[in-house]
Amino acid sequence: MTDYKLLCEQLKALAETDAHYIPLLSNASAMLFEALDNVNWVGFYLMRDGQLVLGPFQGKVACVHIPLNRGVCGAAAREDAPQRVADVHAFPGHIACDSASNSEIVVPIHRDGTVVAVLDIDSPVLNRFSPEDQEGLEAFVRVLESIIVFD
């Protein structure tokens, strides 16, 4: 079982060194990639000019631009709601950046009440993400929102 409380504390400690979004999101993606079992991609997409643009991540080469009307990430940003998808192949408009991915969770990240980014995690395992994972990752994102510094 993943210790999300510990991950939140580690995230706070990382921000003490530098809370700028580039190093913080880079280390946050590495930390989650190492801490979570059965994941093949962990990263962030940042809002820019009305679409999501690839940010820091761990995993294989990824899609660079995601329109808000496509994919699980687009749905999370557009609806401003977490998306926990048991089978991405059954998700309308799914974008297959890595054909090995079978399930996904995406959590919106806010600044001043507006979605500015999303945390995206993929797994090769169907139905990988539990309600407990969603709760833990939402707590992780709330910590991130409270400490991150954007330009």
C-alpha positions as CSV (number, residue, x, y, z in Angstrom):
1,M,0.0,0.0,0.0
2,T,1.4,3.4,-1.0
3,D,2.0,5.8,1.9
4,Y,0.6,9.0,0.5
5,K,1.0,10.8,3.8
6,L,4.7,10.2,3.6
7,L,4.8,11.3,-0.1
8,C,3.1,14.6,0.9
9,E,5.7,15.2,3.5
10,Q,8.5,14.4,1.1
11,L,7.0,16.8,-1.4
12,K,7.0,19.6,1.2
13,A,10.6,18.9,1.9
14,L,11.5,19.1,-1.8
15,A,9.9,22.5,-2.0
16,E,12.1,23.8,0.8
17,T,15.0,23.6,-1.6
18,D,13.2,25.1,-4.6
19,A,9.4,25.5,-5.1
20,H,9.7,26.7,-8.7
21,Y,7.4,24.5,-10.9
22,I,10.2,23.0,-13.1
23,P,12.4,21.4,-10.4
24,L,9.4,20.7,-8.1
25,L,7.3,18.9,-10.8
26,S,10.4,17.1,-12.1
27,N,11.2,15.7,-8.6
28,A,7.5,15.0,-7.9
29,S,7.1,12.9,-11.0
30,A,10.3,11.0,-10.1
31,M,9.1,10.4,-6.6
32,L,5.7,9.1,-7.6
33,F,7.2,7.0,-10.4
34,E,9.4,5.2,-7.8
35,A,6.8,5.0,-5.1
36,L,3.9,3.6,-7.1
37,D,3.7,0.0,-8.2
38,N,2.6,-1.0,-11.7
39,V,2.9,2.4,-13.4
40,N,4.6,3.1,-16.7
41,W,4.2,6.9,-16.9
42,V,4.0,9.7,-14.3
43,G,4.0,13.3,-15.2
44,F,2.4,16.7,-15.6
45,Y,0.7,18.6,-18.4
46,L,0.6,22.3,-18.1
47,M,-2.2,24.6,-19.4
48,R,-0.9,26.9,-22.2
49,D,-3.0,28.7,-24.8
50,G,-6.1,26.7,-24.1
51,Q,-4.5,23.3,-24.3
52,L,-2.4,21.0,-22.2
53,V,1.4,20.9,-23.0
54,L,3.8,18.3,-21.8
55,G,5.7,19.1,-18.6
56,P,8.1,17.2,-16.4
57,F,7.6,13.4,-16.4
58,Q,9.0,9.9,-16.0
59,G,8.4,7.2,-18.6
60,K,8.5,6.8,-22.3
61,V,8.2,9.7,-24.8
62,A,4.8,11.3,-24.5
63,C,2.3,13.3,-26.4
64,V,3.3,17.0,-26.4
65,H,-0.1,18.7,-26.9
66,I,-3.5,17.6,-25.7
67,P,-6.6,19.5,-26.6
68,L,-9.2,19.8,-23.9
69,N,-11.7,17.9,-25.9
70,R,-9.5,14.8,-26.2
71,G,-8.3,12.1,-23.8
72,V,-8.4,11.5,-20.1
73,C,-6.2,14.5,-19.4
74,G,-8.4,16.8,-21.5
75,A,-11.5,15.6,-19.7
76,A,-9.9,16.2,-16.3
77,A,-8.9,19.8,-17.2
78,R,-12.1,20.6,-19.1
79,E,-14.4,19.2,-16.4
80,D,-12.1,20.3,-13.5
81,A,-12.5,16.9,-12.0
82,P,-10.3,13.9,-11.3
83,Q,-10.6,11.1,-13.8
84,R,-10.0,7.5,-12.7
85,V,-10.3,5.2,-15.7
86,A,-10.2,1.4,-15.3
87,D,-9.8,0.7,-19.0
88,V,-8.5,3.6,-21.2
89,H,-9.4,1.7,-24.3
90,A,-13.1,2.1,-23.4
91,F,-12.7,5.8,-22.8
92,P,-14.2,7.9,-25.6
93,G,-11.4,10.0,-27.3
94,H,-8.6,8.3,-25.4
95,I,-5.2,9.3,-26.8
96,A,-2.8,6.3,-26.9
97,C,0.6,7.8,-26.4
98,D,1.8,4.4,-25.1
99,S,-0.1,1.3,-26.3
100,A,1.0,-0.5,-23.2
101,S,-1.1,1.8,-20.9
102,N,-4.4,0.2,-19.9
103,S,-5.6,2.4,-17.0
104,E,-5.1,6.0,-16.0
105,I,-5.7,8.5,-13.3
106,V,-5.6,12.3,-13.8
107,V,-5.9,15.0,-11.1
108,P,-6.3,18.7,-11.9
109,I,-3.9,21.2,-10.3
110,H,-5.2,24.7,-9.5
111,R,-3.9,28.2,-9.0
112,D,-6.4,30.8,-7.8
113,G,-9.3,28.4,-8.5
114,T,-8.3,27.8,-12.1
115,V,-6.9,24.6,-13.6
116,V,-3.2,25.3,-14.5
117,A,-2.0,21.7,-14.9
118,V,-2.8,18.1,-14.4
119,L,-1.0,15.2,-12.8
120,D,-1.3,12.2,-15.1
121,I,-0.4,8.6,-14.2
122,D,-0.7,5.6,-16.5
123,S,-0.5,1.9,-15.8
124,P,-0.2,-1.2,-17.9
125,V,-2.6,-3.0,-15.5
126,L,-6.3,-2.7,-16.0
127,N,-8.2,-1.1,-13.1
128,R,-4.9,-0.2,-11.4
129,F,-6.0,2.8,-9.5
130,S,-8.3,2.5,-6.4
131,P,-10.4,5.0,-4.6
132,E,-7.6,5.1,-2.0
133,D,-5.1,6.0,-4.7
134,Q,-7.4,8.8,-6.0
135,E,-7.8,10.1,-2.4
136,G,-4.0,10.0,-1.8
137,L,-3.1,11.6,-5.1
138,E,-5.7,14.4,-4.6
139,A,-4.0,15.1,-1.2
140,F,-0.6,15.1,-2.9
141,V,-2.0,17.7,-5.5
142,R,-3.4,19.8,-2.7
143,V,0.0,20.0,-1.1
144,L,1.5,20.8,-4.5
145,E,-1.0,23.6,-5.0
146,S,-0.1,25.1,-1.6
147,I,3.7,25.2,-2.3
148,I,4.4,25.5,-6.0
149,V,5.7,28.7,-7.5
150,F,4.8,29.5,-11.1
151,D,6.6,32.3,-13.0
